Amino acid sequence: MAIVDVTVVPLGTKTPSMSDYVADVQKVLDENSDKISYQLTPMSTLIEGDLADLFDVIQQIHEVPFKNGIERVSTNIRLDDRRDKQVKMEDKVKSVEEKT
């Protein structure tokens, strides 16, 4: 299981607001909830699942602004792929909270 921190940034929009694009990305994540889980944060979205599924979903959400008429998109991806044991998003948070 891997965890990805992903931010999709449409460039050249008519407004500084991104919430409409983020909402459309969330719809794609909902459609894929049978193979991934995700958490929206104020600055990005965290997605966890099998690595192949994550890359598939990342490609789908990268396409969202293009489908909405944007001609340039910047997608930032940070990937945590731990293979010595299964770790979920909540496990990582719990580990830190137990130490504070």
N, CA, C and O atoms as CSV, one atom per row, in Angstrom:
chain,resi,resn,atom,element,x,y,z
A,1,MET,N,N,0.847,-1.178,0.000
A,1,MET,CA,C,0.000,0.000,0.000
A,1,MET,C,C,0.885,1.230,0.000
A,1,MET,O,O,1.878,1.292,0.725
A,2,ALA,N,N,0.525,2.200,-0.808
A,2,ALA,CA,C,1.261,3.456,-0.901
A,2,ALA,C,C,0.326,4.615,-0.576
A,2,ALA,O,O,-0.897,4.496,-0.649
A,3,ILE,N,N,0.938,5.733,-0.218
A,3,ILE,CA,C,0.200,6.954,0.064
A,3,ILE,C,C,0.752,8.050,-0.838
A,3,ILE,O,O,1.966,8.216,-0.957
A,4,VAL,N,N,-0.149,8.794,-1.470
A,4,VAL,CA,C,0.242,9.870,-2.367
A,4,VAL,C,C,-0.377,11.174,-1.883
A,4,VAL,O,O,-1.555,11.228,-1.531
A,5,ASP,N,N,0.429,12.206,-1.873
A,5,ASP,CA,C,-0.041,13.571,-1.635
A,5,ASP,C,C,-0.050,14.224,-3.011
A,5,ASP,O,O,1.004,14.378,-3.628
A,6,VAL,N,N,-1.223,14.609,-3.499
A,6,VAL,CA,C,-1.337,15.115,-4.871
A,6,VAL,C,C,-2.084,16.451,-4.899
A,6,VAL,O,O,-3.069,16.650,-4.188
A,7,THR,N,N,-1.587,17.350,-5.735
A,7,THR,CA,C,-2.216,18.644,-5.944
A,7,THR,C,C,-2.317,18.879,-7.450
A,7,THR,O,O,-1.308,18.853,-8.154
A,8,VAL,N,N,-3.522,19.106,-7.935
A,8,VAL,CA,C,-3.758,19.399,-9.342
A,8,VAL,C,C,-4.039,20.900,-9.458
A,8,VAL,O,O,-4.980,21.414,-8.852
A,9,VAL,N,N,-3.217,21.586,-10.237
A,9,VAL,CA,C,-3.336,23.042,-10.351
A,9,VAL,C,C,-3.626,23.420,-11.801
A,9,VAL,O,O,-2.749,23.311,-12.658
A,10,PRO,N,N,-4.856,23.866,-12.080
A,10,PRO,CA,C,-5.160,24.365,-13.427
A,10,PRO,C,C,-4.543,25.757,-13.595
A,10,PRO,O,O,-4.692,26.615,-12.725
A,11,LEU,N,N,-3.865,25.973,-14.694
A,11,LEU,CA,C,-3.214,27.255,-14.942
A,11,LEU,C,C,-4.006,28.048,-15.973
A,11,LEU,O,O,-4.535,27.487,-16.932
A,12,GLY,N,N,-4.078,29.349,-15.764
A,12,GLY,CA,C,-4.775,30.214,-16.719
A,12,GLY,C,C,-6.270,30.255,-16.526
A,12,GLY,O,O,-7.015,30.417,-17.492
A,13,THR,N,N,-6.724,30.110,-15.290
A,13,THR,CA,C,-8.164,30.188,-15.033
A,13,THR,C,C,-8.607,31.643,-14.979
A,13,THR,O,O,-7.776,32.544,-14.870
A,14,LYS,N,N,-9.894,31.871,-15.053
A,14,LYS,CA,C,-10.446,33.232,-15.044
A,14,LYS,C,C,-10.572,33.797,-13.630
A,14,LYS,O,O,-10.792,34.995,-13.453
A,15,THR,N,N,-10.432,32.938,-12.632
A,15,THR,CA,C,-10.607,33.352,-11.239
A,15,THR,C,C,-9.551,32.679,-10.371
A,15,THR,O,O,-9.067,31.604,-10.726
A,16,PRO,N,N,-9.183,33.283,-9.243
A,16,PRO,CA,C,-8.214,32.635,-8.356
A,16,PRO,C,C,-8.810,31.468,-7.561
A,16,PRO,O,O,-8.063,30.697,-6.960
A,17,SER,N,N,-10.120,31.326,-7.547
A,17,SER,CA,C,-10.772,30.247,-6.808
A,17,SER,C,C,-10.546,28.904,-7.500
A,17,SER,O,O,-10.635,28.802,-8.723
A,18,MET,N,N,-10.255,27.884,-6.708
A,18,MET,CA,C,-10.011,26.535,-7.237
A,18,MET,C,C,-11.078,25.533,-6.804
A,18,MET,O,O,-11.036,24.375,-7.220
A,19,SER,N,N,-12.031,25.959,-5.978
A,19,SER,CA,C,-12.958,24.998,-5.373
A,19,SER,C,C,-13.796,24.222,-6.390
A,19,SER,O,O,-14.107,23.055,-6.152
A,20,ASP,N,N,-14.165,24.831,-7.507
A,20,ASP,CA,C,-14.927,24.087,-8.522
A,20,ASP,C,C,-14.097,22.946,-9.103
A,20,ASP,O,O,-14.607,21.845,-9.311
A,21,TYR,N,N,-12.824,23.210,-9.363
A,21,TYR,CA,C,-11.939,22.173,-9.902
A,21,TYR,C,C,-11.689,21.081,-8.858
A,21,TYR,O,O,-11.678,19.892,-9.180
A,22,VAL,N,N,-11.490,21.494,-7.620
A,22,VAL,CA,C,-11.269,20.523,-6.544
A,22,VAL,C,C,-12.500,19.634,-6.382
A,22,VAL,O,O,-12.372,18.424,-6.195
A,23,ALA,N,N,-13.671,20.220,-6.453
A,23,ALA,CA,C,-14.907,19.442,-6.335
A,23,ALA,C,C,-15.016,18.408,-7.455
A,23,ALA,O,O,-15.446,17.279,-7.215
A,24,ASP,N,N,-14.631,18.783,-8.671
A,24,ASP,CA,C,-14.661,17.831,-9.789
A,24,ASP,C,C,-13.640,16.710,-9.595
A,24,ASP,O,O,-13.899,15.562,-9.956
A,25,VAL,N,N,-12.488,17.042,-9.029
A,25,VAL,CA,C,-11.485,16.017,-8.719
A,25,VAL,C,C,-12.039,15.052,-7.668
A,25,VAL,O,O,-11.842,13.842,-7.771
A,26,GLN,N,N,-12.726,15.585,-6.664
A,26,GLN,CA,C,-13.291,14.739,-5.614
A,26,GLN,C,C,-14.323,13.765,-6.181
A,26,GLN,O,O,-14.443,12.638,-5.699
A,27,LYS,N,N,-15.062,14.190,-7.195
A,27,LYS,CA,C,-16.030,13.298,-7.842
A,27,LYS,C,C,-15.324,12.095,-8.467
A,27,LYS,O,O,-15.812,10.969,-8.376
A,28,VAL,N,N,-14.174,12.338,-9.102
A,28,VAL,CA,C,-13.402,11.241,-9.695
A,28,VAL,C,C,-12.903,10.313,-8.598
A,28,VAL,O,O,-12.929,9.093,-8.759
A,29,LEU,N,N,-12.452,10.875,-7.491
A,29,LEU,CA,C,-11.985,10.047,-6.377
A,29,LEU,C,C,-13.130,9.213,-5.821
A,29,LEU,O,O,-12.939,8.038,-5.509
A,30,ASP,N,N,-14.316,9.802,-5.693
A,30,ASP,CA,C,-15.491,9.048,-5.229
A,30,ASP,C,C,-15.792,7.880,-6.165
A,30,ASP,O,O,-16.121,6.782,-5.717
A,31,GLU,N,N,-15.678,8.128,-7.470
A,31,GLU,CA,C,-15.946,7.075,-8.456
A,31,GLU,C,C,-14.956,5.922,-8.344
A,31,GLU,O,O,-15.248,4.810,-8.782
A,32,ASN,N,N,-13.788,6.178,-7.761
A,32,ASN,CA,C,-12.749,5.158,-7.625
A,32,ASN,C,C,-12.614,4.652,-6.192
A,32,ASN,O,O,-11.627,3.995,-5.859
A,33,SER,N,N,-13.593,4.951,-5.345
A,33,SER,CA,C,-13.480,4.611,-3.927
A,33,SER,C,C,-13.484,3.112,-3.650
A,33,SER,O,O,-13.224,2.695,-2.522
A,34,ASP,N,N,-13.772,2.304,-4.650
A,34,ASP,CA,C,-13.695,0.856,-4.458
A,34,ASP,C,C,-12.250,0.359,-4.472
A,34,ASP,O,O,-11.973,-0.745,-4.003
A,35,LYS,N,N,-11.318,1.170,-5.011
A,35,LYS,CA,C,-9.923,0.717,-5.069
A,35,LYS,C,C,-8.940,1.627,-4.345
A,35,LYS,O,O,-7.787,1.245,-4.144
A,36,ILE,N,N,-9.366,2.816,-3.951
A,36,ILE,CA,C,-8.498,3.739,-3.214
A,36,ILE,C,C,-9.302,4.373,-2.083
A,36,ILE,O,O,-10.533,4.353,-2.091
A,37,SER,N,N,-8.590,4.931,-1.120
A,37,SER,CA,C,-9.244,5.797,-0.146
A,37,SER,C,C,-8.528,7.135,-0.205
A,37,SER,O,O,-7.370,7.211,-0.615
A,38,TYR,N,N,-9.218,8.186,0.205
A,38,TYR,CA,C,-8.622,9.511,0.086
A,38,TYR,C,C,-9.085,10.418,1.205
A,38,TYR,O,O,-10.088,10.167,1.874
A,39,GLN,N,N,-8.318,11.485,1.385
A,39,GLN,CA,C,-8.645,12.498,2.384
A,39,GLN,C,C,-8.326,13.863,1.792
A,39,GLN,O,O,-7.184,14.128,1.416
A,40,LEU,N,N,-9.321,14.720,1.708
A,40,LEU,CA,C,-9.132,16.085,1.257
A,40,LEU,C,C,-8.539,16.900,2.399
A,40,LEU,O,O,-9.013,16.816,3.532
A,41,THR,N,N,-7.511,17.684,2.111
A,41,THR,CA,C,-6.940,18.607,3.082
A,41,THR,C,C,-7.058,20.019,2.501
A,41,THR,O,O,-7.398,20.161,1.326
A,42,PRO,N,N,-6.793,21.051,3.276
A,42,PRO,CA,C,-6.915,22.410,2.743
A,42,PRO,C,C,-5.958,22.726,1.589
A,42,PRO,O,O,-6.213,23.643,0.809
A,43,MET,N,N,-4.853,21.969,1.477
A,43,MET,CA,C,-3.840,22.289,0.472
A,43,MET,C,C,-3.625,21.214,-0.585
A,43,MET,O,O,-3.010,21.480,-1.618
A,44,SER,N,N,-4.121,20.007,-0.344
A,44,SER,CA,C,-3.901,18.906,-1.279
A,44,SER,C,C,-4.874,17.783,-0.958
A,44,SER,O,O,-5.746,17.930,-0.101
A,45,THR,N,N,-4.722,16.671,-1.645
A,45,THR,CA,C,-5.516,15.482,-1.373
A,45,THR,C,C,-4.565,14.322,-1.143
A,45,THR,O,O,-3.607,14.141,-1.894
A,46,LEU,N,N,-4.824,13.538,-0.110
A,46,LEU,CA,C,-4.053,12.330,0.179
A,46,LEU,C,C,-4.840,11.140,-0.342
A,46,LEU,O,O,-6.045,11.026,-0.116
A,47,ILE,N,N,-4.147,10.263,-1.037
A,47,ILE,CA,C,-4.786,9.074,-1.598
A,47,ILE,C,C,-3.948,7.871,-1.198
A,47,ILE,O,O,-2.719,7.926,-1.252
A,48,GLU,N,N,-4.599,6.783,-0.798
A,48,GLU,CA,C,-3.850,5.571,-0.488
A,48,GLU,C,C,-4.461,4.387,-1.211
A,48,GLU,O,O,-5.668,4.325,-1.449
A,49,GLY,N,N,-3.585,3.443,-1.555
A,49,GLY,CA,C,-4.027,2.242,-2.248
A,49,GLY,C,C,-2.863,1.547,-2.906
A,49,GLY,O,O,-1.702,1.871,-2.654
A,50,ASP,N,N,-3.182,0.593,-3.749
A,50,ASP,CA,C,-2.173,-0.117,-4.522
A,50,ASP,C,C,-1.529,0.856,-5.507
A,50,ASP,O,O,-2.210,1.707,-6.079
A,51,LEU,N,N,-0.235,0.732,-5.700
A,51,LEU,CA,C,0.510,1.692,-6.510
A,51,LEU,C,C,-0.059,1.830,-7.930
A,51,LEU,O,O,-0.187,2.945,-8.435
A,52,ALA,N,N,-0.393,0.731,-8.562
A,52,ALA,CA,C,-0.946,0.794,-9.925
A,52,ALA,C,C,-2.272,1.551,-9.940
A,52,ALA,O,O,-2.528,2.341,-10.849
A,53,ASP,N,N,-3.116,1.312,-8.933
A,53,ASP,CA,C,-4.389,2.025,-8.849
A,53,ASP,C,C,-4.168,3.518,-8.612
A,53,ASP,O,O,-4.873,4.355,-9.176
A,54,LEU,N,N,-3.190,3.841,-7.777
A,54,LEU,CA,C,-2.905,5.249,-7.510
A,54,LEU,C,C,-2.488,5.981,-8.774
A,54,LEU,O,O,-2.970,7.082,-9.041
A,55,PHE,N,N,-1.598,5.381,-9.553
A,55,PHE,CA,C,-1.168,6.040,-10.790
A,55,PHE,C,C,-2.325,6.198,-11.769
A,55,PHE,O,O,-2.412,7.205,-12.472
A,56,ASP,N,N,-3.201,5.220,-11.818
A,56,ASP,CA,C,-4.384,5.321,-12.675
A,56,ASP,C,C,-5.280,6.484,-12.231
A,56,ASP,O,O,-5.729,7.277,-13.058
A,57,VAL,N,N,-5.534,6.579,-10.933
A,57,VAL,CA,C,-6.393,7.639,-10.408
A,57,VAL,C,C,-5.732,9.005,-10.584
A,57,VAL,O,O,-6.412,9.977,-10.910
A,58,ILE,N,N,-4.425,9.092,-10.375
A,58,ILE,CA,C,-3.722,10.356,-10.575
A,58,ILE,C,C,-3.881,10.833,-12.015
A,58,ILE,O,O,-4.107,12.019,-12.255
A,59,GLN,N,N,-3.766,9.928,-12.961
A,59,GLN,CA,C,-3.953,10.323,-14.360
A,59,GLN,C,C,-5.378,10.824,-14.589
A,59,GLN,O,O,-5.583,11.813,-15.293
A,60,GLN,N,N,-6.352,10.151,-14.002
A,60,GLN,CA,C,-7.749,10.578,-14.152
A,60,GLN,C,C,-7.976,11.980,-13.588
A,60,GLN,O,O,-8.634,12.805,-14.222
A,61,ILE,N,N,-7.436,12.251,-12.400
A,61,ILE,CA,C,-7.677,13.569,-11.804
A,61,ILE,C,C,-6.851,14.655,-12.494
A,61,ILE,O,O,-7.255,15.817,-12.510
A,62,HIS,N,N,-5.715,14.295,-13.056
A,62,HIS,CA,C,-4.924,15.254,-13.827
A,62,HIS,C,C,-5.712,15.731,-15.054
A,62,HIS,O,O,-5.560,16.873,-15.487
A,63,GLU,N,N,-6.539,14.866,-15.601
A,63,GLU,CA,C,-7.328,15.192,-16.795
A,63,GLU,C,C,-8.529,16.085,-16.502
A,63,GLU,O,O,-9.070,16.699,-17.422
A,64,VAL,N,N,-8.954,16.171,-15.253
A,64,VAL,CA,C,-10.177,16.913,-14.913
A,64,VAL,C,C,-10.156,18.353,-15.417
A,64,VAL,O,O,-11.099,18.753,-16.098
A,65,PRO,N,N,-9.132,19.155,-15.120
A,65,PRO,CA,C,-9.167,20.534,-15.628
A,65,PRO,C,C,-9.179,20.620,-17.160
A,65,PRO,O,O,-9.815,21.510,-17.724
A,66,PHE,N,N,-8.484,19.705,-17.829
A,66,PHE,CA,C,-8.507,19.703,-19.289
A,66,PHE,C,C,-9.930,19.500,-19.802
A,66,PHE,O,O,-10.352,20.141,-20.765
A,67,LYS,N,N,-10.661,18.605,-19.149
A,67,LYS,CA,C,-12.052,18.350,-19.548
A,67,LYS,C,C,-12.942,19.565,-19.300
A,67,LYS,O,O,-14.026,19.682,-19.871
A,68,ASN,N,N,-12.467,20.471,-18.436
A,68,ASN,CA,C,-13.218,21.689,-18.136
A,68,ASN,C,C,-12.692,22.895,-18.906
A,68,ASN,O,O,-12.969,24.038,-18.543
A,69,GLY,N,N,-11.933,22.638,-19.965
A,69,GLY,CA,C,-11.513,23.712,-20.848
A,69,GLY,C,C,-10.175,24.364,-20.539
A,69,GLY,O,O,-9.764,25.284,-21.246
A,70,ILE,N,N,-9.490,23.909,-19.506
A,70,ILE,CA,C,-8.172,24.465,-19.181
A,70,ILE,C,C,-7.159,23.860,-20.149
A,70,ILE,O,O,-7.256,22.682,-20.494
A,71,GLU,N,N,-6.206,24.645,-20.578
A,71,GLU,CA,C,-5.230,24.173,-21.560
A,71,GLU,C,C,-3.859,23.847,-20.965
A,71,GLU,O,O,-2.985,23.335,-21.665
A,72,ARG,N,N,-3.667,24.145,-19.663
A,72,ARG,CA,C,-2.393,23.814,-19.021
A,72,ARG,C,C,-2.668,23.432,-17.573
A,72,ARG,O,O,-3.398,24.124,-16.863
A,73,VAL,N,N,-2.069,22.313,-17.143
A,73,VAL,CA,C,-2.282,21.801,-15.791
A,73,VAL,C,C,-0.937,21.385,-15.207
A,73,VAL,O,O,-0.131,20.737,-15.874
A,74,SER,N,N,-0.709,21.764,-13.963
A,74,SER,CA,C,0.476,21.338,-13.229
A,74,SER,C,C,0.017,20.433,-12.091
A,74,SER,O,O,-0.768,20.854,-11.242
A,75,THR,N,N,0.498,19.200,-12.070
A,75,THR,CA,C,0.135,18.256,-11.020
A,75,THR,C,C,1.382,17.888,-10.235
A,75,THR,O,O,2.377,17.427,-10.794
A,76,ASN,N,N,1.308,18.101,-8.933
A,76,ASN,CA,C,2.418,17.778,-8.037
A,76,ASN,C,C,2.092,16.508,-7.268
A,76,ASN,O,O,1.003,16.361,-6.714
A,77,ILE,N,N,3.061,15.587,-7.245
A,77,ILE,CA,C,2.856,14.286,-6.612
A,77,ILE,C,C,4.009,14.019,-5.646
A,77,ILE,O,O,5.181,14.159,-5.995
A,78,ARG,N,N,3.643,13.632,-4.421
A,78,ARG,CA,C,4.631,13.165,-3.455
A,78,ARG,C,C,4.183,11.778,-3.021
A,78,ARG,O,O,3.056,11.611,-2.554
A,79,LEU,N,N,5.039,10.795,-3.169
A,79,LEU,CA,C,4.676,9.388,-2.995
A,79,LEU,C,C,5.455,8.769,-1.842
A,79,LEU,O,O,6.676,8.902,-1.761
A,80,ASP,N,N,4.734,8.088,-0.950
A,80,ASP,CA,C,5.337,7.311,0.142
A,80,ASP,C,C,4.966,5.854,-0.099
A,80,ASP,O,O,3.814,5.459,0.081
A,81,ASP,N,N,5.939,5.070,-0.502
A,81,ASP,CA,C,5.714,3.655,-0.851
A,81,ASP,C,C,6.551,2.797,0.084
A,81,ASP,O,O,7.707,2.496,-0.210
A,82,ARG,N,N,5.969,2.406,1.204
A,82,ARG,CA,C,6.671,1.591,2.197
A,82,ARG,C,C,6.343,0.130,1.955
A,82,ARG,O,O,5.174,-0.245,1.863
A,83,ARG,N,N,7.384,-0.700,1.852
A,83,ARG,CA,C,7.147,-2.105,1.493
A,83,ARG,C,C,7.505,-3.099,2.593
A,83,ARG,O,O,7.312,-4.302,2.419
A,84,ASP,N,N,8.020,-2.620,3.719
A,84,ASP,CA,C,8.347,-3.553,4.796
A,84,ASP,C,C,7.133,-3.903,5.647
A,84,ASP,O,O,7.126,-4.930,6.325
A,85,LYS,N,N,6.094,-3.044,5.615
A,85,LYS,CA,C,4.852,-3.343,6.316
A,85,LYS,C,C,3.732,-2.483,5.754
A,85,LYS,O,O,3.986,-1.457,5.122
A,86,GLN,N,N,2.491,-2.901,5.984
A,86,GLN,CA,C,1.320,-2.143,5.540
A,86,GLN,C,C,1.082,-0.989,6.505
A,86,GLN,O,O,0.928,-1.207,7.707
A,87,VAL,N,N,1.051,0.221,5.994
A,87,VAL,CA,C,0.795,1.405,6.813
A,87,VAL,C,C,-0.258,2.254,6.121
A,87,VAL,O,O,-0.125,2.602,4.947
A,88,LYS,N,N,-1.305,2.582,6.867
A,88,LYS,CA,C,-2.359,3.443,6.335
A,88,LYS,C,C,-2.141,4.873,6.821
A,88,LYS,O,O,-1.349,5.118,7.730
A,89,MET,N,N,-2.849,5.802,6.208
A,89,MET,CA,C,-2.730,7.211,6.576
A,89,MET,C,C,-2.943,7.405,8.071
A,89,MET,O,O,-2.158,8.083,8.734
A,90,GLU,N,N,-4.010,6.807,8.601
A,90,GLU,CA,C,-4.320,6.993,10.018
A,90,GLU,C,C,-3.266,6.373,10.930
A,90,GLU,O,O,-3.062,6.846,12.048
A,91,ASP,N,N,-2.589,5.310,10.462
A,91,ASP,CA,C,-1.504,4.706,11.246
A,91,ASP,C,C,-0.348,5.683,11.430
A,91,ASP,O,O,0.233,5.772,12.512
A,92,LYS,N,N,-0.022,6.408,10.375
A,92,LYS,CA,C,1.071,7.369,10.441
A,92,LYS,C,C,0.745,8.506,11.411
A,92,LYS,O,O,1.599,8.932,12.188
A,93,VAL,N,N,-0.485,8.987,11.360
A,93,VAL,CA,C,-0.900,10.059,12.263
A,93,VAL,C,C,-0.910,9.554,13.709
A,93,VAL,O,O,-0.424,10.233,14.613
A,94,LYS,N,N,-1.461,8.370,13.917
A,94,LYS,CA,C,-1.526,7.792,15.260
A,94,LYS,C,C,-0.133,7.606,15.844
A,94,LYS,O,O,0.071,7.866,17.030
A,95,SER,N,N,0.811,7.171,15.056
A,95,SER,CA,C,2.180,6.971,15.528
A,95,SER,C,C,2.785,8.260,16.071
A,95,SER,O,O,3.460,8.254,17.101
A,96,VAL,N,N,2.539,9.354,15.377
A,96,VAL,CA,C,3.052,10.652,15.844
A,96,VAL,C,C,2.294,11.111,17.090
A,96,VAL,O,O,2.907,11.580,18.049
A,97,GLU,N,N,0.972,10.979,17.080
A,97,GLU,CA,C,0.176,11.420,18.227
A,97,GLU,C,C,0.550,10.676,19.500
A,97,GLU,O,O,0.517,11.254,20.586
A,98,GLU,N,N,0.904,9.406,19.378
A,98,GLU,CA,C,1.293,8.622,20.555
A,98,GLU,C,C,2.618,9.098,21.145
A,98,GLU,O,O,2.917,8.818,22.306
A,99,LYS,N,N,3.395,9.798,20.369
A,99,LYS,CA,C,4.701,10.256,20.829
A,99,LYS,C,C,4.688,11.699,21.334
A,99,LYS,O,O,5.712,12.212,21.786
A,100,THR,N,N,3.531,12.350,21.255
A,100,THR,CA,C,3.478,13.747,21.712
A,100,THR,C,C,2.790,13.869,23.046
A,100,THR,O,O,2.660,14.973,23.575
